[in-house]
């Protein structure tokens, strides 16, 4: 377990899992997954880190043959009393989503400082937040990223089937929030990936991650 401290000082225990595999083992279907993005997410063709601006995983896979997948799991029992008492399912979902997203994004940026953009690629969870508090330039109608070094694409945006990959790699199933089950979701999981050109770089990623979570 890893104790993640938020900016407000609250601590949440997260279960962290790491696996190193070959990229060819990752389950992906660009048409299927990005069509789900198209129909279910308002950021499709709107935000800078979303499809169709994101690269296709089959192209990433051909060059970056070594992968490190990492998940973080937060149990719903750690929700605040206020969240637990809410009757809005989005509040329940977002309370866990933001903690997991912030933790994994922070660790992802830290790991990637040790590599050039040609050596390794980091695929995040959720839409890109590289601009921080500023509005994404693409959402403002521009056609250029203002923060290319902080720009991230999610696993899903490249066509990776996260649910099936998580199941085949870790033996864990995702749980999904909806308006009927929000009081009964046991946990939330977010997944990120690092993709490398060599097994040596893959080993370096694993060592960096282990150092972060030990610290």
MOMOPE-V430170 format. One record per backbone hydrogen bond with DSSP energy under -1.0 kcal/mol. NH is the residue of the N-H (numbers start at 1). CO is the residue of the C=O. E is the energy in kcal/mol with one decimal. If there is no record, write none. Layout:
NH_CO_E, NH_CO_E
//
This chain:
2_14_-2.8, 4_12_-2.9, 6_10_-2.8, 9_6_-1.8, 12_4_-2.7, 14_2_-3.3, 15_73_-2.4, 17_71_-2.1, 19_69_-2.4, 21_67_-1.8, 23_65_-2.2, 25_22_-2.2, 26_23_-1.6, 29_159_-2.9, 33_29_-2.6, 34_30_-2.3, 35_31_-1.6, 36_32_-1.3, 37_33_-1.8, 38_34_-2.3, 39_35_-1.9, 40_36_-2.4, 41_37_-2.0, 44_41_-1.3, 45_51_-3.2, 46_43_-2.1, 47_43_-2.3, 50_47_-1.3, 53_50_-1.6, 57_158_-2.8, 59_56_-1.0, 60_56_-1.7, 61_57_-3.4, 62_58_-1.1, 64_60_-3.1, 66_196_-2.2, 67_21_-3.0, 68_194_-2.4, 69_19_-2.8, 70_192_-2.4, 71_17_-2.4, 72_190_-2.2, 73_15_-2.6, 74_188_-2.5, 76_186_-2.5, 78_75_-1.8, 79_76_-1.9, 84_80_-2.6, 85_81_-1.7, 86_83_-1.3, 92_88_-1.3, 93_89_-2.5, 94_90_-3.2, 95_91_-2.0, 97_93_-2.4, 98_94_-2.3, 100_96_-2.2, 101_97_-2.7, 102_98_-2.2, 103_99_-2.1, 104_100_-2.5, 105_101_-2.5, 106_102_-2.1, 107_103_-2.1, 108_104_-2.3, 109_105_-2.5, 110_106_-1.9, 111_107_-2.4, 112_108_-2.2, 114_111_-1.7, 115_112_-1.7, 119_116_-1.0, 120_116_-1.5, 121_195_-2.2, 123_193_-2.9, 124_153_-2.4, 132_129_-1.9, 134_131_-2.0, 141_138_-1.5, 142_137_-2.4, 150_147_-1.6, 155_124_-2.0, 159_156_-1.7, 160_155_-1.9, 161_27_-2.5, 162_160_-1.3, 165_161_-2.4, 166_162_-2.9, 167_163_-1.8, 168_164_-2.4, 169_165_-2.3, 170_166_-2.4, 172_166_-1.1, 184_181_-3.0, 188_74_-2.0, 190_72_-2.0, 192_70_-2.6, 193_123_-2.5, 194_68_-2.4, 195_121_-2.6, 196_66_-3.5, 197_119_-1.1, 202_198_-1.8, 203_199_-2.2, 204_200_-1.8, 205_201_-2.3, 206_202_-2.1, 207_203_-2.2, 208_204_-2.5, 209_205_-2.6, 210_206_-2.5, 211_207_-2.2, 212_208_-2.1, 213_209_-2.3, 214_210_-1.6, 215_211_-1.7
//
